[in-house]
């Protein structure tokens, strides 16, 4: 691998968009635009390496590995501008092609290495290849690269992103999701030793028992924590949307019709499973979506800050922001009924079992804003995010709801990207759909 100059947003385009941000936020405009412009200028450049094969490797931030999920989320605000900046679009295509190479290599892996350096997880009991950093299977890890390809096609009109490698990745995803509808047929196992229970699967790496639902099984959540019940509903919502994208591409003559038909049929089964097994009655909120279920009668009512979440269902493409089912679920998630919703003197929002109690995540605050139909609600959350950086001007993984100076991860590229996506949304620049 050879590191060369990284392409970012064209300076004149970034300056023009920053002016739009300044205008959109009124009195807060100068402060918001300053944080936005600095992050947009530096965030991608600080984590991206262009490789000799023309692809691009994106670090998740302070960990020397590339997550399929994180790397797609990290480029979302840049994707908004890619239609006006061909060089930026080329870079994002390079990111996609690196993701697709990794996905085809092993669709069960969630994170990959940039070179021959050893993995911190080489002692995990699973099938590890030299290129893999971690092999925690998460449904959403397969969603994000396919979704990025579809969005690149929408934003730029470039059909070259839908090449033979994309077709191979799409085939691998449909095959794996179909297999994992019945996890008893799967050869996937994962065990980690001398670790918290959330870092490994039970029953010799098989995971807890599940029944048939039509949904597809996941070992781990988008947080990389083990699922309690292995049908992760927001992950299946995202899979449902991505399978619809594959069917759309097949209808447009850009993907094999047979694969499009298989994707459409699997989509119907997953959607039926979500609606039959993923909805539960809550005594106060009414009928809402559970975070996880097992098809055996157990359901977990909560939400996690990491995307895809139940709160991010409109961003995943499963529900509209005004859908009554979404609104009922949203009210529950943004209340004390969600065990990971924290409210303090500095902020209120969703955190994660992945971080200490009381820590709100900027990613979740950004998602809350992106799914808020009220423009003032969006602006309020942008101001809150600017107010809770503890003077760093950067987004953290999580911060204490009473004291933003207590935070995890000094800088977190994904959170920075989500802040910028929310700012762009307020300024009237949004991703298609």
C-alpha positions in Angstrom: 0.0 0.0 0.0 1.2 3.5 -0.8 -0.3 6.6 0.7 -0.8 9.5 -1.6 -2.6 12.8 -1.4 -6.2 12.4 -0.4 -8.9 14.1 -2.4 -11.4 16.0 -0.3 -14.2 18.4 -1.0 -13.2 21.0 -3.6 -12.3 24.2 -1.7 -14.6 26.5 -3.6 -17.5 24.1 -3.2 -16.9 23.7 0.5 -16.7 27.5 0.9 -20.0 27.9 -0.9 -21.7 25.3 1.1 -20.4 26.8 4.3 -22.0 30.1 3.3 -25.3 28.3 2.9 -24.9 26.8 6.4 -24.1 30.2 7.8 -27.3 31.6 6.3 -29.4 28.6 7.4 -28.5 29.1 11.1 -29.1 32.8 11.6 -27.3 34.1 14.7 -25.7 30.7 15.3 -24.5 30.6 11.7 -20.9 31.7 12.2 -20.3 29.2 15.0 -22.0 26.3 13.2 -20.3 27.0 9.9 -16.9 27.1 11.5 -17.3 23.7 13.1 -18.9 22.3 10.0 -16.2 23.6 7.6 -13.3 22.4 9.7 -14.7 18.9 10.1 -15.6 18.6 6.4 -12.2 19.7 5.5 -10.3 17.4 7.9 -12.4 14.4 8.8 -12.1 12.4 5.5 -8.5 13.4 5.0 -7.5 12.3 8.5 -8.7 8.7 8.0 -8.3 7.9 4.3 -5.5 6.3 2.4 -5.5 5.9 -1.4 -4.1 2.5 -2.3 -2.1 1.5 -5.3 -5.1 -0.4 -6.8 -7.2 2.8 -6.9 -9.3 1.8 -3.9 -9.4 3.8 -0.7 -9.0 2.5 2.9 -10.8 4.4 5.7 -9.9 4.0 9.3 -12.7 4.1 11.8 -10.7 6.8 13.7 -8.5 5.8 16.6 -8.6 2.1 15.8 -6.3 0.9 12.9 -9.0 -0.9 10.9 -11.7 -0.3 8.4 -15.3 -1.2 9.4 -17.7 -1.8 6.5 -20.4 0.0 8.4 -18.4 2.9 9.8 -16.6 3.7 6.5 -19.9 4.0 4.7 -21.4 6.2 7.4 -18.2 8.3 7.5 -18.6 9.4 3.8 -22.4 10.2 3.9 -22.0 14.0 4.1 -19.4 13.9 1.3 -21.8 11.8 -0.7 -24.3 14.7 -0.5 -21.8 16.9 -2.4 -20.4 14.2 -4.7 -22.7 15.2 -7.6 -20.9 18.6 -7.8 -17.4 17.3 -7.4 -16.2 14.6 -9.7 -12.9 14.1 -7.9 -14.7 13.6 -4.6 -17.0 11.1 -6.4 -13.9 9.2 -7.6 -12.7 9.0 -4.0 -16.0 7.7 -2.8 -16.1 5.1 -5.6 -12.6 4.0 -4.4 -14.0 3.6 -0.9 -16.9 1.5 -2.2 -14.6 -0.7 -4.3 -12.4 -1.4 -1.2 -15.6 -2.3 0.8 -16.7 -4.7 -2.0 -13.4 -6.4 -2.1 -13.6 -7.0 1.6 -17.2 -8.1 1.5 -16.6 -10.7 -1.2 -13.5 -11.9 0.7 -15.6 -12.8 3.8 -19.2 -11.5 4.2 -19.2 -12.6 7.8 -16.4 -10.2 8.8 -17.2 -6.7 10.1 -13.7 -5.1 10.1 -10.6 -5.4 8.0 -6.9 -4.6 8.1 -4.9 -2.2 5.9 -1.8 -4.3 5.7 0.2 -7.2 7.3 -0.1 -5.8 10.9 -1.5 -8.3 13.4 -5.1 -8.1 14.5 -5.9 -7.4 18.1 -8.4 -10.3 17.9 -6.2 -13.0 16.4 -7.1 -15.4 19.2 -10.9 -15.4 18.4 -12.3 -18.8 17.7 -13.7 -18.4 14.2 -12.5 -18.7 10.6 -10.0 -15.8 10.4 -8.2 -14.8 7.2 -5.0 -12.7 7.2 -6.9 -9.6 6.0 -9.5 -9.6 8.8 -9.4 -7.4 11.9 -12.6 -8.8 13.4 -15.2 -11.4 12.4 -18.3 -10.4 14.3 -21.2 -11.0 12.0 -23.6 -8.1 11.8 -26.4 -7.8 9.2 -25.9 -4.1 8.8 -22.2 -4.6 7.8 -23.5 -6.0 4.5 -26.2 -3.4 4.1 -23.9 -0.4 4.1 -21.7 -1.1 1.0 -24.7 -2.0 -1.2 -26.6 1.1 0.0 -23.5 3.3 -0.7 -23.3 1.9 -4.3 -27.0 2.6 -4.9 -26.7 6.2 -3.5 -23.6 6.8 -5.6 -25.5 5.8 -8.6 -28.4 8.1 -7.6 -26.2 11.1 -6.8 -23.7 10.9 -9.6 -25.5 8.8 -12.3 -22.4 6.7 -12.6 -23.3 3.1 -13.5 -19.7 2.1 -13.4 -20.1 1.6 -9.6 -22.5 -1.3 -10.4 -19.7 -3.5 -11.9 -19.0 -7.2 -11.7 -17.5 -6.8 -8.2 -20.8 -5.2 -7.0 -22.8 -8.0 -8.6 -20.6 -10.6 -6.8 -21.1 -8.7 -3.5 -24.8 -8.5 -4.0 -25.0 -12.2 -4.8 -22.9 -13.1 -1.7 -25.2 -10.9 0.5 -28.4 -12.4 -0.8 -27.0 -15.9 -0.4 -25.9 -15.3 3.2 -29.1 -13.6 4.3 -31.1 -16.4 2.9 -28.9 -19.0 4.6 -29.1 -17.1 7.9 -32.9 -17.2 7.9 -32.3 -20.6 9.4 -29.1 -20.2 11.5 -29.1 -23.9 12.4 -27.8 -24.5 8.8 -24.9 -22.0 9.2 -21.3 -22.9 9.8 -20.6 -19.5 11.3 -19.3 -19.6 14.9 -17.7 -16.9 17.0 -16.0 -17.1 20.4 -13.8 -14.7 22.3 -12.1 -15.5 25.5 -11.3 -13.5 28.7 -13.7 -10.8 27.6 -17.1 -9.3 28.7 -20.1 -11.4 27.8 -21.1 -8.9 25.1 -18.0 -9.7 23.1 -18.8 -13.4 22.4 -21.6 -15.7 21.4 -23.0 -18.4 23.7 -23.4 -22.2 23.1 -19.9 -22.7 21.7 -20.2 -19.7 19.4 -23.6 -20.6 17.9 -25.6 -18.0 19.8 -28.9 -18.3 21.6 -31.8 -20.5 20.3 -34.1 -18.8 17.7 -37.2 -19.8 15.8 -38.1 -19.1 12.2 -39.4 -15.6 11.5 -38.5 -14.9 7.9 -36.0 -12.4 9.2 -32.3 -13.0 8.9 -30.1 -13.8 11.9 -27.3 -11.6 13.2 -24.7 -12.4 15.8 -23.9 -8.9 16.8 -25.4 -5.4 16.8 -24.1 -2.3 15.0 -22.3 -1.5 18.3 -20.3 -4.8 17.9 -22.0 -6.0 21.0 -23.6 -9.5 20.9 -27.3 -9.6 20.3 -29.4 -10.7 23.2 -32.0 -12.0 20.8 -30.5 -12.7 17.4 -33.1 -11.1 15.0 -32.0 -7.5 15.2 -35.0 -5.6 14.0 -33.3 -2.4 12.8 -30.7 -4.4 10.9 -33.5 -6.3 9.2 -35.2 -3.1 8.4 -32.1 -1.9 6.6 -31.7 -5.3 4.8 -35.3 -4.9 3.6 -34.5 -1.5 2.1 -31.3 -2.7 0.5 -33.0 -5.7 -1.1 -35.5 -3.3 -2.6 -32.6 -1.3 -4.0 -31.2 -4.5 -5.6 -34.6 -5.2 -7.2 -34.8 -1.7 -8.5 -31.3 -2.0 -10.1 -32.4 -5.3 -11.7 -35.6 -3.6 -13.1 -33.4 -0.8 -14.5 -31.2 -3.4 -16.4 -28.2 -2.8 -14.1 -28.2 -6.1 -12.3 -29.1 -9.7 -13.2 -32.9 -10.2 -13.3 -32.6 -13.5 -11.5 -30.8 -11.9 -8.6 -33.4 -9.1 -8.6 -36.2 -11.7 -8.3 -34.4 -13.5 -5.4 -33.8 -10.1 -3.7 -37.4 -9.2 -4.0 -38.7 -12.5 -2.7 -36.3 -12.4 0.3 -37.4 -8.8 0.9 -41.0 -9.9 1.2 -40.1 -12.6 3.7 -38.0 -10.3 5.9 -40.6 -7.6 5.8 -43.3 -10.1 6.8 -41.1 -11.2 9.7 -40.5 -7.7 10.9 -44.2 -6.9 10.9 -45.3 -10.3 12.4 -42.6 -10.8 15.0 -40.9 -7.4 15.4 -43.9 -5.4 16.7 -45.0 -5.6 20.3 -47.7 -4.0 22.4 -46.5 -1.5 25.0 -48.9 -0.6 27.8 -48.3 3.2 27.4 -46.8 3.7 23.9 -49.1 1.3 22.1 -47.8 -1.0 19.3 -44.1 -0.4 18.7 -41.1 -2.1 17.2 -38.8 -4.1 19.4 -35.0 -3.8 19.1 -34.4 -7.6 19.0 -36.6 -10.7 19.0 -35.9 -14.4 18.9 -39.0 -15.8 17.2 -39.7 -17.8 20.4 -41.8 -15.1 22.1 -39.0 -12.9 23.6 -38.5 -9.3 22.7 -36.2 -6.5 23.8 -37.6 -3.0 24.0 -34.7 -0.5 23.8 -32.6 1.3 21.2 -28.9 1.7 20.7 -27.1 4.8 19.5 -25.3 3.0 16.7 -26.9 3.0 13.2 -29.0 1.3 12.0 -31.2 1.8 15.0 -34.9 1.9 15.4 -34.7 5.7 15.6 -32.9 5.7 12.2 -35.5 3.6 10.5 -36.4 6.5 8.1 -32.7 6.9 7.2 -32.5 3.2 6.5 -35.4 3.5 4.1 -37.9 1.3 6.0 -40.4 3.8 7.4 -41.3 7.4 6.7 -40.8 10.0 9.4 -44.6 10.5 9.7 -45.5 6.8 9.8 -47.7 6.2 12.9 -45.7 3.0 13.7 -42.5 5.0 13.6 -43.9 7.9 15.6 -45.1 5.6 18.4 -41.8 3.8 18.5 -39.9 7.1 18.5 -41.9 8.4 21.5 -40.9 5.3 23.4 -37.3 5.5 22.4 -36.9 9.2 23.5 -38.3 8.5 26.9 -37.4 6.7 30.2 -39.0 3.6 28.7 -35.8 3.1 26.7 -33.2 2.0 29.2 -30.5 3.7 27.2 -32.2 7.1 27.1 -30.4 9.5 29.4 -31.4 13.0 30.5 -29.2 15.4 32.4 -28.4 19.0 32.9 -26.3 19.2 29.7 -28.2 17.0 27.3 -30.8 14.3 26.8 -30.5 11.6 24.2 -29.9 7.9 23.5 -26.7 6.2 24.6 -25.5 2.6 24.4 -24.7 -0.4 26.6 -21.4 -0.2 24.7 -20.4 2.9 26.9 -21.0 3.8 30.5 -24.4 4.6 31.9 -25.5 8.2 31.5 -23.4 8.8 28.3 -25.4 10.3 25.4 -24.0 9.7 21.9 -23.7 12.5 19.3 -24.5 9.9 16.6 -27.9 9.4 18.2 -28.5 13.1 18.6 -27.7 13.6 14.9 -30.1 10.8 13.9 -32.7 12.3 16.1 -32.3 15.6 14.2 -32.2 14.0 10.8 -35.5 12.2 11.5 -37.2 15.3 13.1 -39.7 16.9 10.6 -39.5 20.2 12.6 -36.7 22.5 11.2 -36.3 24.2 14.6 -35.9 20.8 16.2 -33.1 20.1 13.9 -31.4 23.4 14.6 -31.8 22.8 18.4 -29.9 19.6 18.1 -27.1 21.1 16.0 -26.7 23.8 18.7 -26.6 21.1 21.4 -23.9 19.2 19.5 -21.8 22.3 19.2 -22.3 23.0 22.9 -21.2 19.5 24.1 -17.7 19.1 22.5 -16.0 20.1 25.7 -14.2 22.8 23.8 -12.6 20.4 21.3 -14.9 21.4 18.4 -15.1 17.7 17.6 -17.8 15.0 18.2 -17.0 12.3 20.6 -18.3 8.7 20.9 -20.4 9.6 24.0 -20.4 12.2 26.7 -22.0 12.4 30.1 -25.4 14.0 30.1 -24.5 16.1 33.1 -20.9 16.9 32.1 -19.7 17.0 28.4 -16.1 17.1 29.6 -16.5 13.4 30.6 -16.4 11.7 27.2 -15.3 8.5 25.5 -13.0 8.6 22.5 -11.3 12.0 22.0 -12.4 12.0 18.4 -14.8 9.8 16.5 -14.9 10.1 12.7 -18.4 8.6 12.3 -19.9 11.1 14.9 -18.2 14.0 13.1 -19.7 12.8 9.8 -23.2 12.5 11.3 -23.0 16.1 12.7 -22.1 17.3 9.2 -24.9 15.4 7.6 -27.4 17.0 10.0 -26.0 20.5 9.3 -26.3 19.9 5.5 -29.9 18.7 6.0 -30.8 22.0 7.8 -29.1 23.9 4.9 -31.4 22.0 2.5 -28.8 19.5 1.1 -30.0 15.9 1.6 -29.3 12.5 0.3 -31.9 11.1 -2.1 -34.7 9.2 -0.4 
